[in-house]
Amino acid sequence: MEFKGRLYSKEYKEKFRTEHSTATVERNPQEKGKFRLCIDGIPILDWFRKKFQEIKEKLGLNTPVENKQRKGLKI
């Protein structure tokens, strides 16, 4: 089903806008007998993560985390 509008994510407490997307219900390959909602062929939770990442990149908040080794003693 094709649609446009806004989808709300409880996880991110944010509404994500789409101008042209396709919603489908597919069988969940990880859980037999269950289904999942997909937006543009992506499971909806992954779609929200992707949209949130896009917003962060636009705002310049996507700074990579440096892997620093901690100095000190381990107990």
MMTF fields as JSON, N, C-alpha, C and O atoms, coordinates in Angstrom:
{
  "mmtfVersion": "1.0.0",
  "mmtfProducer": "UNKNOWN",
  "numBonds": 299,
  "numAtoms": 300,
  "numGroups": 75,
  "numChains": 1,
  "numModels": 1,
  "chainsPerModel": [1],
  "groupsPerChain": [75],
  "chainIdList": ["A"],
  "bondAtomList": [4, 2, 8, 6, 12, 10, 16, 14, 20, 18, 24, 22, 28, 26, 32, 30, 36, 34, 40, 38, 44, 42, 48, 46, 52, 50, 56, 54, 60, 58, 64, 62, 68, 66, 72, 70, 76, 74, 80, 78, 84, 82, 88, 86, 92, 90, 96, 94, 100, 98, 104, 102, 108, 106, 112, 110, 116, 114, 120, 118, 124, 122, 128, 126, 132, 130, 136, 134, 140, 138, 144, 142, 148, 146, 152, 150, 156, 154, 160, 158, 164, 162, 168, 166, 172, 170, 176, 174, 180, 178, 184, 182, 188, 186, 192, 190, 196, 194, 200, 198, 204, 202, 208, 206, 212, 210, 216, 214, 220, 218, 224, 222, 228, 226, 232, 230, 236, 234, 240, 238, 244, 242, 248, 246, 252, 250, 256, 254, 260, 258, 264, 262, 268, 266, 272, 270, 276, 274, 280, 278, 284, 282, 288, 286, 292, 290, 296, 294],
  "bondOrderList": [1, 1, 1, 1, 1, 1, 1, 1, 1, 1, 1, 1, 1, 1, 1, 1, 1, 1, 1, 1, 1, 1, 1, 1, 1, 1, 1, 1, 1, 1, 1, 1, 1, 1, 1, 1, 1, 1, 1, 1, 1, 1, 1, 1, 1, 1, 1, 1, 1, 1, 1, 1, 1, 1, 1, 1, 1, 1, 1, 1, 1, 1, 1, 1, 1, 1, 1, 1, 1, 1, 1, 1, 1, 1],
  "groupList": [{"groupName": "MET", "atomNameList": ["N", "CA", "C", "O"], "elementList": ["N", "C", "C", "O"], "formalChargeList": [0, 0, 0, 0], "bondAtomList": [1, 0, 2, 1, 3, 2], "bondOrderList": [1, 1, 2], "singleLetterCode": "M", "chemCompType": "L-PEPTIDE LINKING"}, {"groupName": "GLU", "atomNameList": ["N", "CA", "C", "O"], "elementList": ["N", "C", "C", "O"], "formalChargeList": [0, 0, 0, 0], "bondAtomList": [1, 0, 2, 1, 3, 2], "bondOrderList": [1, 1, 2], "singleLetterCode": "E", "chemCompType": "L-PEPTIDE LINKING"}, {"groupName": "PHE", "atomNameList": ["N", "CA", "C", "O"], "elementList": ["N", "C", "C", "O"], "formalChargeList": [0, 0, 0, 0], "bondAtomList": [1, 0, 2, 1, 3, 2], "bondOrderList": [1, 1, 2], "singleLetterCode": "F", "chemCompType": "L-PEPTIDE LINKING"}, {"groupName": "LYS", "atomNameList": ["N", "CA", "C", "O"], "elementList": ["N", "C", "C", "O"], "formalChargeList": [0, 0, 0, 0], "bondAtomList": [1, 0, 2, 1, 3, 2], "bondOrderList": [1, 1, 2], "singleLetterCode": "K", "chemCompType": "L-PEPTIDE LINKING"}, {"groupName": "GLY", "atomNameList": ["N", "CA", "C", "O"], "elementList": ["N", "C", "C", "O"], "formalChargeList": [0, 0, 0, 0], "bondAtomList": [1, 0, 2, 1, 3, 2], "bondOrderList": [1, 1, 2], "singleLetterCode": "G", "chemCompType": "PEPTIDE LINKING"}, {"groupName": "ARG", "atomNameList": ["N", "CA", "C", "O"], "elementList": ["N", "C", "C", "O"], "formalChargeList": [0, 0, 0, 0], "bondAtomList": [1, 0, 2, 1, 3, 2], "bondOrderList": [1, 1, 2], "singleLetterCode": "R", "chemCompType": "L-PEPTIDE LINKING"}, {"groupName": "LEU", "atomNameList": ["N", "CA", "C", "O"], "elementList": ["N", "C", "C", "O"], "formalChargeList": [0, 0, 0, 0], "bondAtomList": [1, 0, 2, 1, 3, 2], "bondOrderList": [1, 1, 2], "singleLetterCode": "L", "chemCompType": "L-PEPTIDE LINKING"}, {"groupName": "TYR", "atomNameList": ["N", "CA", "C", "O"], "elementList": ["N", "C", "C", "O"], "formalChargeList": [0, 0, 0, 0], "bondAtomList": [1, 0, 2, 1, 3, 2], "bondOrderList": [1, 1, 2], "singleLetterCode": "Y", "chemCompType": "L-PEPTIDE LINKING"}, {"groupName": "SER", "atomNameList": ["N", "CA", "C", "O"], "elementList": ["N", "C", "C", "O"], "formalChargeList": [0, 0, 0, 0], "bondAtomList": [1, 0, 2, 1, 3, 2], "bondOrderList": [1, 1, 2], "singleLetterCode": "S", "chemCompType": "L-PEPTIDE LINKING"}, {"groupName": "THR", "atomNameList": ["N", "CA", "C", "O"], "elementList": ["N", "C", "C", "O"], "formalChargeList": [0, 0, 0, 0], "bondAtomList": [1, 0, 2, 1, 3, 2], "bondOrderList": [1, 1, 2], "singleLetterCode": "T", "chemCompType": "L-PEPTIDE LINKING"}, {"groupName": "HIS", "atomNameList": ["N", "CA", "C", "O"], "elementList": ["N", "C", "C", "O"], "formalChargeList": [0, 0, 0, 0], "bondAtomList": [1, 0, 2, 1, 3, 2], "bondOrderList": [1, 1, 2], "singleLetterCode": "H", "chemCompType": "L-PEPTIDE LINKING"}, {"groupName": "ALA", "atomNameList": ["N", "CA", "C", "O"], "elementList": ["N", "C", "C", "O"], "formalChargeList": [0, 0, 0, 0], "bondAtomList": [1, 0, 2, 1, 3, 2], "bondOrderList": [1, 1, 2], "singleLetterCode": "A", "chemCompType": "L-PEPTIDE LINKING"}, {"groupName": "VAL", "atomNameList": ["N", "CA", "C", "O"], "elementList": ["N", "C", "C", "O"], "formalChargeList": [0, 0, 0, 0], "bondAtomList": [1, 0, 2, 1, 3, 2], "bondOrderList": [1, 1, 2], "singleLetterCode": "V", "chemCompType": "L-PEPTIDE LINKING"}, {"groupName": "ASN", "atomNameList": ["N", "CA", "C", "O"], "elementList": ["N", "C", "C", "O"], "formalChargeList": [0, 0, 0, 0], "bondAtomList": [1, 0, 2, 1, 3, 2], "bondOrderList": [1, 1, 2], "singleLetterCode": "N", "chemCompType": "L-PEPTIDE LINKING"}, {"groupName": "PRO", "atomNameList": ["N", "CA", "C", "O"], "elementList": ["N", "C", "C", "O"], "formalChargeList": [0, 0, 0, 0], "bondAtomList": [1, 0, 2, 1, 3, 2], "bondOrderList": [1, 1, 2], "singleLetterCode": "P", "chemCompType": "L-PEPTIDE LINKING"}, {"groupName": "GLN", "atomNameList": ["N", "CA", "C", "O"], "elementList": ["N", "C", "C", "O"], "formalChargeList": [0, 0, 0, 0], "bondAtomList": [1, 0, 2, 1, 3, 2], "bondOrderList": [1, 1, 2], "singleLetterCode": "Q", "chemCompType": "L-PEPTIDE LINKING"}, {"groupName": "CYS", "atomNameList": ["N", "CA", "C", "O"], "elementList": ["N", "C", "C", "O"], "formalChargeList": [0, 0, 0, 0], "bondAtomList": [1, 0, 2, 1, 3, 2], "bondOrderList": [1, 1, 2], "singleLetterCode": "C", "chemCompType": "L-PEPTIDE LINKING"}, {"groupName": "ILE", "atomNameList": ["N", "CA", "C", "O"], "elementList": ["N", "C", "C", "O"], "formalChargeList": [0, 0, 0, 0], "bondAtomList": [1, 0, 2, 1, 3, 2], "bondOrderList": [1, 1, 2], "singleLetterCode": "I", "chemCompType": "L-PEPTIDE LINKING"}, {"groupName": "ASP", "atomNameList": ["N", "CA", "C", "O"], "elementList": ["N", "C", "C", "O"], "formalChargeList": [0, 0, 0, 0], "bondAtomList": [1, 0, 2, 1, 3, 2], "bondOrderList": [1, 1, 2], "singleLetterCode": "D", "chemCompType": "L-PEPTIDE LINKING"}, {"groupName": "TRP", "atomNameList": ["N", "CA", "C", "O"], "elementList": ["N", "C", "C", "O"], "formalChargeList": [0, 0, 0, 0], "bondAtomList": [1, 0, 2, 1, 3, 2], "bondOrderList": [1, 1, 2], "singleLetterCode": "W", "chemCompType": "L-PEPTIDE LINKING"}],
  "groupTypeList": [0, 1, 2, 3, 4, 5, 6, 7, 8, 3, 1, 7, 3, 1, 3, 2, 5, 9, 1, 10, 8, 9, 11, 9, 12, 1, 5, 13, 14, 15, 1, 3, 4, 3, 2, 5, 6, 16, 17, 18, 4, 17, 14, 17, 6, 18, 19, 2, 5, 3, 3, 2, 15, 1, 17, 3, 1, 3, 6, 4, 6, 13, 9, 14, 12, 1, 13, 3, 15, 5, 3, 4, 6, 3, 17],
  "groupIdList": [1, 2, 3, 4, 5, 6, 7, 8, 9, 10, 11, 12, 13, 14, 15, 16, 17, 18, 19, 20, 21, 22, 23, 24, 25, 26, 27, 28, 29, 30, 31, 32, 33, 34, 35, 36, 37, 38, 39, 40, 41, 42, 43, 44, 45, 46, 47, 48, 49, 50, 51, 52, 53, 54, 55, 56, 57, 58, 59, 60, 61, 62, 63, 64, 65, 66, 67, 68, 69, 70, 71, 72, 73, 74, 75],
  "secStructList": [7, 3, 3, 3, 3, 3, 3, 3, 3, 6, 6, 6, 6, 3, 3, 3, 3, 3, 3, 3, 3, 3, 3, 3, 3, 3, 3, 7, 1, 1, 1, 6, 6, 7, 3, 3, 3, 3, 3, 6, 6, 3, 3, 2, 2, 2, 2, 2, 2, 2, 2, 2, 2, 2, 2, 2, 2, 2, 2, 6, 7, 7, 7, 7, 7, 7, 7, 7, 7, 7, 7, 1, 7, 7, 7],
  "xCoordList": [0.831, 0.0, 0.895, 1.767, 0.69, 1.477, 0.84, -0.383, 1.683, 1.174, 2.191, 3.346, 1.728, 2.607, 2.064, 0.866, 2.938, 2.503, 3.594, 4.782, 3.168, 4.12, 3.874, 2.733, 4.977, 4.918, 5.6, 6.679, 4.975, 5.513, 6.26, 5.774, 7.455, 8.255, 8.267, 8.698, 7.799, 7.868, 9.325, 9.696, 10.14, 11.55, 12.277, 13.034, 12.047, 12.728, 11.874, 12.353, 10.608, 9.664, 9.682, 9.803, 9.558, 9.686, 8.739, 8.46, 8.243, 7.443, 8.35, 9.063, 8.316, 9.142, 8.246, 7.273, 8.576, 7.782, 8.268, 9.462, 7.308, 7.622, 6.683, 5.489, 7.222, 6.42, 5.911, 4.885, 6.635, 6.217, 6.845, 8.044, 6.052, 6.542, 5.538, 4.39, 6.003, 5.158, 5.191, 6.265, 4.035, 3.921, 3.489, 2.576, 4.161, 3.804, 3.844, 4.553, 3.096, 3.14, 3.752, 3.246, 4.86, 5.598, 5.74, 5.657, 5.953, 6.242, 7.598, 8.548, 7.669, 8.916, 9.786, 9.409, 10.955, 11.79, 12.396, 12.759, 12.513, 13.08, 12.055, 12.422, 10.778, 9.739, 8.651, 7.865, 8.615, 7.63, 6.217, 5.942, 5.332, 3.933, 3.643, 2.5, 4.671, 4.458, 4.749, 5.449, 4.202, 4.361, 5.019, 5.067, 5.53, 6.125, 5.746, 5.534, 5.667, 5.356, 6.653, 7.613, 6.68, 7.851, 7.467, 6.388, 8.362, 8.2, 9.31, 10.489, 8.944, 9.909, 10.807, 11.991, 10.236, 10.971, 11.871, 12.594, 11.839, 12.689, 11.78, 10.764, 12.114, 11.302, 11.181, 12.143, 10.013, 9.71, 10.7, 11.031, 11.182, 12.151, 13.449, 14.038, 13.895, 15.096, 14.854, 15.764, 13.639, 13.291, 13.378, 13.894, 12.86, 12.951, 14.41, 14.79, 15.228, 16.652, 17.328, 18.124, 17.005, 17.589, 17.171, 18.009, 15.904, 15.416, 16.035, 16.389, 16.168, 16.769, 18.234, 18.708, 18.941, 20.33, 20.433, 21.349, 19.506, 19.495, 19.308, 19.953, 18.433, 18.213, 19.489, 19.884, 20.133, 21.363, 22.442, 23.169, 22.547, 23.548, 23.257, 24.176, 21.987, 21.614, 21.936, 22.309, 21.795, 22.063, 23.541, 23.948, 24.338, 25.764, 26.049, 27.083, 25.157, 25.329, 25.93, 26.056, 26.295, 26.807, 28.327, 29.03, 28.825, 30.261, 30.66, 30.062, 31.669, 32.072, 32.664, 33.347, 32.394, 32.912, 34.312, 34.535, 35.244, 36.619, 36.801, 36.24, 37.587, 37.893, 39.166, 40.274, 39.0, 40.139, 40.303, 39.339, 41.546, 41.807, 41.888, 42.549, 41.229, 41.22, 42.498, 42.93, 43.071, 44.255, 43.814, 42.924, 44.436, 44.077, 44.18, 44.598, 43.797, 43.865, 42.497, 41.475, 42.501, 41.258, 41.284, 42.294, 40.168, 40.101, 39.337, 39.168],
  "yCoordList": [-1.151, 0.0, 1.239, 1.37, 2.137, 3.356, 4.441, 4.52, 5.272, 6.34, 7.467, 7.33, 8.594, 9.688, 10.235, 10.14, 10.809, 11.337, 11.244, 11.275, 11.126, 11.063, 9.802, 9.399, 9.184, 8.002, 8.349, 8.942, 7.98, 8.293, 7.103, 5.972, 7.369, 6.346, 6.612, 7.68, 5.652, 5.775, 5.755, 6.453, 4.959, 4.829, 6.176, 6.528, 6.923, 8.194, 9.402, 10.536, 9.157, 10.223, 11.308, 12.499, 10.859, 11.739, 11.285, 10.095, 12.254, 11.947, 12.063, 13.052, 11.05, 11.02, 11.152, 10.413, 12.083, 12.392, 11.566, 11.315, 11.159, 10.499, 11.044, 11.222, 11.305, 11.837, 10.732, 10.886, 9.626, 8.519, 7.243, 7.022, 6.41, 5.151, 4.047, 4.292, 2.834, 1.663, 0.843, 0.505, 0.527, -0.305, -1.707, -1.879, -2.695, -4.088, -4.871, -4.498, -5.93, -6.86, -8.139, -8.731, -8.559, -9.733, -10.74, -10.392, -11.982, -13.002, -12.7, -12.335, -12.86, -12.621, -13.873, -14.92, -13.784, -14.979, -15.467, -16.639, -14.596, -15.008, -15.703, -16.511, -15.39, -15.966, -16.575, -15.86, -17.889, -18.572, -18.265, -18.223, -18.052, -17.793, -16.348, -16.009, -15.481, -14.077, -13.205, -13.611, -12.007, -11.065, -9.795, -9.545, -8.986, -7.705, -6.661, -6.974, -5.423, -4.308, -3.774, -3.522, -3.604, -3.069, -1.791, -1.695, -0.816, 0.431, 0.477, 0.388, 0.613, 0.621, -0.618, -0.539, -1.758, -3.02, -3.228, -4.222, -2.296, -2.369, -2.55, -1.862, -3.464, -3.576, -2.208, -1.441, -1.908, -0.56, -0.051, 1.135, -0.909, -0.449, -0.008, 0.997, -0.749, -0.356, 0.908, 1.723, 1.09, 2.29, 3.523, 4.563, 3.396, 4.499, 4.825, 5.995, 3.788, 4.017, 4.752, 5.665, 4.349, 4.987, 6.46, 7.326, 6.743, 8.122, 8.966, 10.123, 8.403, 9.127, 9.441, 10.541, 8.487, 8.693, 9.804, 10.624, 9.837, 10.893, 12.271, 13.237, 12.363, 13.635, 14.055, 15.219, 13.114, 13.434, 13.932, 14.873, 13.31, 13.728, 15.133, 15.935, 15.438, 16.777, 17.845, 18.963, 17.51, 18.461, 18.501, 19.324, 17.613, 17.561, 16.925, 17.203, 16.081, 15.423, 14.034, 13.326, 13.641, 12.3, 12.304, 12.237, 12.381, 12.349, 10.944, 10.368, 10.383, 9.02, 8.955, 9.877, 7.864, 7.655, 7.089, 6.079, 7.747, 7.287, 6.123, 6.109, 5.154, 4.017, 4.332, 4.103, 4.848, 5.173, 4.067, 3.608, 3.654, 2.67, 3.39, 4.421, 2.853, 3.463, 3.066, 1.913, 4.054, 3.788, 3.62, 4.322, 2.695, 2.462, 1.002, 0.179, 0.704, -0.669, -1.311, -0.668, -2.562, -3.334, -4.161, -4.765, -4.166, -4.92, -6.197, -6.974],
  "zCoordList": [0.0, 0.0, 0.0, 0.859, -0.942, -1.022, -0.154, -0.04, 0.456, 1.317, 1.426, 1.021, 1.988, 2.383, 3.68, 3.948, 4.488, 5.768, 6.802, 6.483, 8.068, 9.173, 9.983, 10.211, 10.417, 11.273, 12.59, 12.596, 13.708, 15.029, 15.604, 15.565, 16.144, 16.808, 18.302, 18.736, 19.099, 20.554, 21.012, 21.956, 20.342, 20.72, 20.641, 21.545, 19.567, 19.355, 19.741, 19.721, 20.091, 20.443, 19.37, 19.657, 18.143, 16.986, 15.888, 15.746, 15.107, 13.922, 12.709, 12.546, 11.866, 10.664, 9.441, 9.29, 8.585, 7.402, 6.209, 6.042, 5.394, 4.136, 3.07, 3.313, 1.908, 0.807, -0.117, -0.781, -0.151, -1.012, -0.476, -0.644, 0.16, 0.706, 0.441, 0.072, 0.639, 0.464, 1.747, 2.244, 2.273, 3.471, 3.05, 2.242, 3.611, 3.353, 4.661, 5.596, 4.717, 5.842, 5.298, 4.345, 5.925, 5.457, 6.583, 7.76, 6.211, 7.221, 7.838, 7.145, 9.153, 9.862, 9.77, 10.296, 9.103, 8.955, 10.272, 10.378, 11.276, 12.555, 13.455, 14.308, 13.265, 14.114, 13.241, 12.62, 13.203, 12.373, 12.848, 14.048, 11.888, 12.191, 12.563, 12.87, 12.541, 12.877, 11.671, 10.743, 11.699, 10.603, 11.106, 12.311, 10.171, 10.532, 9.488, 8.316, 9.94, 9.065, 8.477, 9.204, 7.168, 6.483, 5.748, 5.162, 5.789, 5.063, 4.021, 4.364, 2.765, 1.661, 1.684, 1.359, 2.069, 2.073, 3.277, 3.342, 4.244, 5.438, 6.645, 6.744, 7.582, 8.799, 9.468, 9.498, 9.998, 10.47, 11.518, 11.509, 12.421, 13.415, 12.756, 13.154, 11.758, 11.016, 10.21, 10.057, 9.691, 8.939, 9.837, 9.429, 11.082, 12.026, 12.348, 12.394, 12.571, 12.851, 11.705, 11.924, 10.484, 9.299, 9.222, 8.971, 9.432, 9.374, 10.488, 10.259, 11.686, 12.794, 12.486, 12.77, 11.914, 11.515, 10.471, 10.531, 9.52, 8.498, 9.139, 8.732, 10.131, 10.822, 11.551, 11.489, 12.238, 12.947, 11.987, 12.304, 10.828, 9.845, 9.333, 9.168, 9.08, 8.612, 9.643, 9.286, 10.917, 11.988, 12.38, 13.2, 11.792, 12.109, 13.45, 14.059, 13.92, 15.216, 15.093, 16.093, 13.908, 13.681, 13.793, 12.785, 15.009, 15.216, 15.625, 16.534, 14.96, 15.298, 16.703, 17.148, 17.383, 18.729, 18.61, 17.943, 19.261, 19.213, 20.17, 21.265, 19.747, 20.6, 21.377, 20.893, 22.558, 23.405, 24.432, 25.045, 24.602, 25.625, 26.965, 27.089, 27.937, 29.254, 29.987, 29.965, 30.624, 31.427, 32.86, 33.34, 33.529, 34.923, 35.256, 34.442, 36.444, 36.933, 36.888, 37.129, 36.581, 36.639, 37.908, 38.269, 38.553, 39.814, 39.607, 40.546]
}
